[in-house]
């Protein structure tokens, strides 16, 4: 029988991956809820609705 290589992550790798995912989510949340993004999306929707009217 052939010895298989390590598959998946061990506990330390899970911890690092979880911290990285949480940090990315926090940065993404701050970007999306920032005033410029909300203002830009609102302007885009208003222009699209004005075009349809």
Order of alpha helices (4+ residues) and beta strands (2+ residues): alpha-alpha
